[in-house]
């Protein structure tokens, strides 16, 4: 899948990001950090993104454009289900600029990623949503997504990760 046009009479398109988009990707990550009230956790740099996204290819990014201007992005990667015996796609971030929301662009990006899942033989498509974000929770449920409340996420950040790694 190289490009996808949808909604709003082909004025909207989705394209894979490339190395020249690193500054834009960081800008979108920063805007998302502000929106989610988590800017204090944003420590990504252009160098880190270039290395992990385009040198080591640990994740993929798609860019949404409207009238030739970038309006959002999605960052995703493959995960794996031992129960299904197949990979899935995990959506880490989906962001559309506030002034471009409620036009169907987010839904079109999710549709693009769902098609990518199917094309790649993936068994599921997953993401997380902050519990206070009621409008997005309603949006995801309207798509048919279900919350996995019985599967809480656990995290080992920086120092705790190093502490466990050093524990051997």
C-alpha positions in Angstrom: 0.0 0.0 0.0 1.8 3.1 -1.1 -0.9 5.8 -1.0 -4.6 6.0 -0.2 -7.0 8.7 -1.2 -10.3 9.0 0.5 -12.9 11.4 1.9 -13.4 14.9 0.6 -12.9 14.3 -3.1 -9.3 13.2 -3.2 -8.1 16.3 -1.4 -7.1 14.0 1.4 -4.3 11.4 1.0 -2.3 9.1 3.2 1.3 8.3 2.4 4.1 6.4 4.1 6.5 8.7 5.9 10.2 8.9 4.8 13.4 10.2 6.4 12.6 13.8 5.2 9.5 13.7 7.5 11.3 13.3 10.8 10.9 17.0 11.8 7.2 16.9 11.0 6.8 13.6 12.9 8.4 15.2 16.0 6.1 18.2 15.6 3.1 16.0 15.6 4.3 14.0 18.6 4.8 17.3 20.5 1.3 18.4 19.6 -0.1 15.1 20.8 1.9 15.4 24.0 0.3 18.8 24.7 -3.2 17.5 23.8 -2.8 14.4 26.1 -1.3 16.6 28.9 1.8 14.4 28.8 4.3 16.8 27.3 6.6 16.2 30.3 7.0 12.6 28.9 8.0 13.6 25.4 11.8 13.2 25.2 11.9 12.1 21.5 14.4 13.8 19.3 14.8 14.0 15.5 17.9 11.8 15.9 16.1 9.1 17.9 13.2 9.1 15.5 15.4 8.9 12.4 17.4 6.0 14.0 14.4 4.0 15.2 12.0 4.7 12.3 14.2 4.8 9.3 17.5 3.1 10.1 16.4 0.3 12.4 12.8 0.3 11.1 11.3 -0.5 14.5 8.0 1.2 13.7 6.2 2.7 10.7 4.6 6.1 10.2 1.9 7.3 7.8 1.3 10.9 7.1 -2.2 12.4 6.4 -2.3 15.3 4.0 -5.2 17.6 3.1 -4.9 19.9 0.1 -1.2 19.0 0.0 -0.5 20.0 3.7 0.3 17.6 6.5 -2.6 17.4 9.0 -1.8 14.3 11.0 0.1 11.0 11.4 -0.1 7.5 12.7 2.7 5.5 14.2 2.4 1.7 14.4 4.3 -1.5 14.6 3.8 -5.3 14.5 3.1 -7.3 17.6 2.4 -11.0 17.9 -0.4 -13.1 19.4 0.7 -16.6 20.5 -3.0 -17.5 20.9 -3.8 -16.5 17.3 -0.4 -17.7 16.0 -0.1 -14.5 13.9 1.1 -10.9 14.0 -1.1 -7.9 14.6 -0.7 -4.2 14.2 -0.4 -2.0 17.3 -1.3 1.6 16.8 0.9 3.6 19.1 -0.3 7.1 18.1 -2.9 8.6 15.8 -3.1 12.4 15.7 -5.0 14.8 13.6 -4.6 18.6 14.0 -7.6 19.9 16.1 -8.9 22.2 13.3 -9.0 19.2 10.9 -11.0 16.8 13.3 -14.5 15.6 12.8 -14.1 15.4 9.0 -13.6 11.7 8.8 -9.8 11.8 8.4 -9.1 9.8 11.6 -11.6 7.1 10.5 -10.1 7.0 7.0 -6.6 6.5 8.6 -7.9 3.7 10.8 -9.5 2.1 7.7 -6.2 2.4 5.9 -4.4 0.6 8.8 -7.2 -2.1 9.0 -6.7 -2.8 5.3 -2.9 -2.9 5.9 -3.6 -5.5 8.6 -5.5 -7.6 6.3 -3.0 -7.3 3.4 -0.2 -8.4 5.8 -2.2 -11.3 7.2 -2.5 -9.9 10.6 -5.1 -11.2 13.1 -5.9 -8.1 14.9 -5.5 -4.3 15.2 -5.0 -2.8 18.6 -4.4 0.5 20.3 -4.8 2.2 23.7 -6.9 5.2 24.7 -6.6 7.4 27.7 -9.5 6.8 30.1 -10.4 10.5 30.3 -10.8 10.8 26.5 -14.5 10.1 26.4 -15.1 11.5 22.8 -12.5 9.1 21.4 -13.7 6.2 23.4 -17.2 6.7 21.9 -15.6 7.1 18.5 -13.7 3.8 18.8 -16.7 1.9 20.2 -18.8 3.2 17.2 -16.2 1.5 14.9 -16.8 -1.8 16.7 -13.7 -1.7 18.9 -13.9 -3.2 22.4 -12.0 -2.2 25.5 -9.8 -4.9 27.1 -10.4 -3.7 30.7 -9.3 -7.1 32.0 -5.9 -6.8 30.4 -4.2 -3.8 32.1 -1.0 -2.5 30.6 2.2 -2.7 32.7 5.3 -0.6 32.1 8.9 -0.6 33.2 10.3 2.9 32.4 13.9 4.0 32.2 15.4 3.5 35.7 13.1 0.6 36.6 13.9 -1.1 33.2 17.7 -0.7 33.9 17.2 -2.0 37.5 15.5 -5.2 36.3 18.1 -5.7 33.5 20.9 -5.4 36.0 19.2 -7.9 38.3 20.7 -10.9 36.6 
